[in-house]
Amino acid sequence: MFLLGACPLRTLSSACPCVAPPWKEISCFLRNLCLVTRLQKRNLINGLLFCSPAILGLLIFTAYPVIASLYYSFCNYSALKPAQFTGLTNYRTLIHDKFFYQSLYNTVYFAALSVPLGMITAFALATLLNAKVRGMAFYRTIFYLPSIVPVVASSVLWLWLLNPDSGMVNAVLARIGVTGPGWMQDPAWAKPALILMSTWGVGGWMVIFLAGLQDVPREMYEAAAIDGAGRFGMLRNITAPFMAQHIIFIAVMGLIGAMQFFAPVYVMTQGSGSPAGSTLFYSLYLFQKAFQYFEMGYACALAWVLFALIFVGTLLFFRATGRFAESTVEA
């Protein structure tokens, strides 16, 4: 069986080299389609038939909703009545919506603190678990387990732990003479409580960092130790360059995930964004507009603004870290 992306037809025509850009591969395929044998055509048809359920699912459940949401973002649409095209009305309304700015602020605040803190925690755990000691597989499993706990279950668990009256966190603080805050009942502490909760589930990032640490040659640490380098010097000049790709990947995925933070805050506040709107995150506000107030057109506009923010932010991040990543690869 032959696939479009692999461009196997280059053996049939030396004048059509297989290059990286997909549009050139497709043009290569179309120019040489007439040279395909009957057996190759049959294999192509069979391959497309096998892939057809996935292709249809992608078109129906992904491509169509995305295109439809773009259209509905320019409409007054409540899901109960036919959509009426209104142009840029939803986007003009969004500019003057104070809850839009409040939700955006809460989301950026959460992302700016939770992602760096989670990365530092994951890297510290990976460094500790990279040691060659007995029973390390057991410890790695224990630290990874929180990341596979269902979101709803972990949210309910942390809601109990952070209870200001009977929660374990405040009970431990009381033992050392510290009066615990109200956590999810206090507007000043609600977002820090969610950041603390997000740090608990960094097991996936920890595994990625651990895989990167195991690729660092031990000989370089030994040579650095002989030269008199300290632990901080090794971390800065050996570990960090080797881990650059892992750090960038986790940072990008973490920022994208933080900008779409939804399920825990929905469970812990019952979808209200309380107290006093301190946990009204962008995705929660979008959900409220779509499924509580049935302003589907406005919710689609919010969704596309979020997509634009994530897209632009990711591009800027790649431009800011591109030279660093390239220099580490060349090194």
C-alpha positions in Angstrom: 0.0 0.0 0.0 1.3 3.4 -0.8 0.5 6.7 1.0 0.2 10.2 -0.3 2.6 11.7 2.3 5.4 9.3 1.5 5.4 10.2 -2.2 6.4 6.7 -3.5 5.9 7.8 -7.1 9.3 9.4 -7.1 10.7 6.1 -8.3 8.5 6.4 -11.4 9.7 9.8 -12.4 13.2 11.1 -11.5 12.1 14.6 -12.6 9.8 15.0 -9.6 11.9 15.0 -6.4 10.0 14.4 -3.1 10.4 17.5 -1.0 9.2 18.5 2.4 6.3 21.0 1.7 3.0 19.0 1.4 1.7 21.0 -1.5 4.7 19.9 -3.6 4.2 16.3 -2.6 0.5 16.5 -3.7 1.5 18.1 -7.1 4.1 15.4 -7.5 1.4 12.8 -6.9 -1.0 14.4 -9.4 1.6 14.7 -12.2 2.5 11.0 -11.9 -1.0 9.6 -11.3 -1.2 8.5 -14.9 1.9 6.3 -14.4 0.4 4.4 -11.5 -0.1 0.7 -12.2 -3.5 -1.0 -11.8 -2.2 -2.7 -8.6 -1.1 0.6 -7.1 -4.5 2.1 -7.9 -6.2 -0.8 -6.2 -3.9 -0.4 -3.1 -4.7 3.4 -3.1 -8.5 2.8 -3.2 -8.2 0.1 -0.4 -6.1 2.5 1.7 -8.6 5.3 1.3 -11.5 2.9 2.2 -9.7 1.8 5.4 -9.1 5.5 6.2 -12.6 6.7 5.3 -14.1 6.3 8.8 -11.4 8.5 10.3 -11.6 11.0 7.3 -15.4 11.3 7.6 -15.2 11.7 11.4 -12.6 14.4 10.9 -14.7 16.3 8.4 -18.0 15.9 10.2 -17.0 16.3 13.8 -14.0 18.6 13.5 -13.8 20.5 10.1 -17.5 21.3 9.8 -17.9 22.6 13.5 -14.8 24.8 13.1 -16.0 26.3 9.8 -19.6 26.7 11.2 -18.3 28.4 14.4 -16.4 30.9 12.2 -19.7 31.7 10.4 -21.8 31.8 13.5 -19.3 34.3 15.1 -20.7 36.8 12.6 -24.3 36.0 13.4 -26.9 36.4 16.1 -27.5 32.8 16.9 -29.1 31.3 19.9 -29.3 27.6 18.8 -33.1 27.8 19.2 -33.7 30.1 16.2 -32.1 30.4 12.7 -28.9 32.3 12.6 -29.1 35.9 11.4 -26.0 37.5 9.9 -25.0 40.6 11.8 -21.4 41.2 10.6 -18.9 42.3 13.2 -21.5 43.0 15.9 -20.3 40.2 18.2 -16.8 41.4 18.0 -17.8 45.1 18.7 -19.8 43.9 21.7 -16.8 41.9 22.9 -14.6 45.0 23.0 -17.0 46.7 25.5 -17.6 43.6 27.6 -16.1 44.0 31.1 -16.5 40.3 31.8 -14.4 39.5 28.7 -11.5 41.5 30.2 -12.0 40.0 33.6 -12.0 36.5 32.3 -8.9 37.2 30.1 -7.1 38.7 33.1 -7.9 35.7 35.3 -6.7 33.3 32.6 -3.5 35.2 31.9 -2.8 35.4 35.7 -3.3 31.7 36.0 -1.1 30.8 33.0 1.7 33.2 34.0 2.0 31.6 37.4 0.9 28.0 37.0 3.1 27.1 34.0 6.5 28.3 35.4 5.7 26.8 38.8 4.6 23.5 37.3 7.7 23.4 35.1 10.0 24.1 38.1 8.3 21.4 40.2 8.3 18.9 37.4 12.0 19.5 36.7 12.9 19.2 40.3 11.1 15.9 40.7 12.7 14.6 37.5 16.1 15.5 38.8 15.5 13.7 42.0 14.0 10.7 40.2 17.0 10.5 37.8 19.2 9.3 40.6 20.4 5.7 40.5 19.0 4.4 43.8 17.1 1.3 44.8 13.3 1.4 44.4 13.3 4.3 42.0 10.6 2.8 39.8 8.2 2.8 42.7 8.8 6.5 43.4 8.4 7.4 39.8 5.1 5.6 39.7 3.9 7.4 42.9 4.8 10.9 41.6 3.2 10.1 38.2 -0.1 8.8 39.5 -1.8 12.2 40.2 -1.5 13.1 36.5 -3.8 10.2 35.5 -6.5 10.8 38.2 -9.7 12.0 36.5 -10.1 15.7 36.5 -13.5 15.6 38.3 -12.2 13.3 41.0 -9.1 15.4 41.6 -11.2 18.6 41.7 -13.6 17.1 44.3 -10.6 15.9 46.3 -8.9 19.3 46.3 -12.2 21.0 47.1 -12.2 18.9 50.3 -8.5 19.5 51.1 -9.0 23.3 50.7 -12.1 23.5 52.8 -11.4 26.4 55.2 -13.2 24.8 58.1 -12.4 21.0 57.9 -9.8 20.8 55.1 -6.5 19.0 55.6 -4.4 21.9 54.3 -5.7 24.4 56.9 -5.4 21.7 59.6 -1.7 21.3 58.8 -1.2 25.1 58.8 -2.9 25.3 62.2 -0.5 22.8 63.6 2.4 25.1 62.8 0.6 28.2 64.1 -0.6 29.6 60.8 -4.2 30.6 60.2 -5.2 29.2 56.9 -7.0 31.4 54.3 -10.5 30.8 52.9 -9.0 29.3 49.6 -11.9 28.8 47.2 -14.2 31.0 49.4 -11.9 34.0 49.3 -11.5 36.1 46.1 -7.9 36.8 47.0 -7.0 33.1 47.4 -9.2 31.4 44.8 -6.7 31.6 41.9 -3.7 30.7 44.1 -5.7 27.6 45.2 -6.2 26.6 41.6 -2.5 27.2 40.8 -1.6 25.0 43.8 -3.9 22.3 42.5 -2.5 22.4 39.0 1.0 21.9 40.4 -0.1 18.6 41.9 -0.7 17.1 38.5 2.7 17.7 36.8 3.5 14.0 36.4 3.3 14.1 32.6 5.8 16.9 32.4 8.0 15.1 35.0 8.2 12.1 32.7 9.2 14.3 29.7 11.9 16.0 31.7 13.1 12.6 33.1 13.5 11.3 29.5 15.5 14.3 28.6 17.7 14.1 31.7 18.5 10.5 30.8 19.8 11.5 27.4 22.4 13.8 28.9 25.8 12.0 28.7 27.1 11.2 32.2 30.7 11.7 30.9 30.0 15.5 30.6 29.1 15.7 34.3 32.2 13.7 35.2 34.4 16.0 33.1 32.8 19.1 34.6 33.3 17.8 38.1 37.0 17.2 37.4 37.3 20.8 36.2 35.8 22.0 39.4 32.3 22.9 38.2 29.6 23.1 40.9 26.0 21.8 40.7 24.7 25.2 39.5 27.4 25.4 36.8 26.5 21.9 35.6 22.8 22.8 35.5 23.4 26.0 33.6 26.1 24.8 31.1 25.3 21.1 30.6 21.7 20.2 31.6 19.9 23.4 30.4 21.3 23.2 26.8 20.5 19.5 26.5 17.0 20.1 27.9 16.2 23.2 25.7 13.9 21.3 23.3 12.0 19.7 26.2 11.6 23.0 28.1 10.2 24.7 25.0 7.8 21.9 24.2 6.4 21.8 27.8 6.2 25.6 28.0 4.2 25.8 24.8 1.9 23.0 25.7 1.5 24.3 29.2 0.5 27.8 28.0 -2.0 26.4 25.5 -3.5 24.2 28.2 -3.6 27.0 30.7 -5.4 29.4 28.3 -8.1 26.7 28.0 -8.4 25.9 31.7 -11.9 24.8 32.3 -12.9 21.5 34.0 -11.5 22.0 37.5 -12.9 25.5 38.0 -16.2 24.4 36.6 -16.4 21.5 39.1 -15.1 23.5 42.1 -17.4 26.6 41.5 -20.3 24.8 39.9 -19.8 26.8 36.8 -20.3 30.2 38.5 -16.8 31.6 38.5 -17.2 32.5 42.2 -16.3 34.1 44.5 -16.8 37.5 43.1 -15.8 36.4 39.6 -12.2 35.7 40.8 -12.3 32.3 39.0 -14.2 33.4 35.9 -11.7 32.0 33.4 -12.0 32.6 29.7 -13.2 29.1 28.8 -15.8 29.2 31.6 -17.1 32.5 30.4 -17.4 31.1 26.9 -19.3 28.1 28.3 -21.7 30.3 30.2 -22.4 32.4 27.1 -23.0 29.3 25.0 -24.9 26.9 27.3 -26.4 29.1 30.0 -27.4 32.2 28.1 -27.6 30.5 24.7 -25.7 33.3 23.0 -24.0 30.9 20.6 -22.9 33.5 18.1 -21.2 35.6 20.8 -19.6 32.4 22.2 -18.2 31.5 18.8 -16.7 35.0 18.6 -15.1 34.4 22.0 -13.7 31.1 20.8 -12.1 32.6 17.7 -10.6 35.4 19.8 -9.1 32.8 22.1 -7.7 30.9 19.1 -6.1 34.1 17.8 -4.6 34.9 21.2 -3.1 31.4 21.5 -1.9 31.4 17.9 -0.2 34.8 18.2 1.2 34.0 21.6 2.7 30.7 20.4 4.3 32.4 17.4 5.8 35.1 19.6 7.1 32.5 22.0 8.7 30.5 19.2 10.3 33.6 17.8 11.6 34.5 21.2 13.1 31.1 21.9 14.0 30.1 18.4 17.6 31.2 18.5 18.1 29.6 21.9 16.8 26.3 20.6 18.8 26.4 17.4 22.0 27.2 19.3 21.6 24.3 21.6 20.9 21.9 18.7 24.0 23.1 16.9 26.1 22.7 20.1 
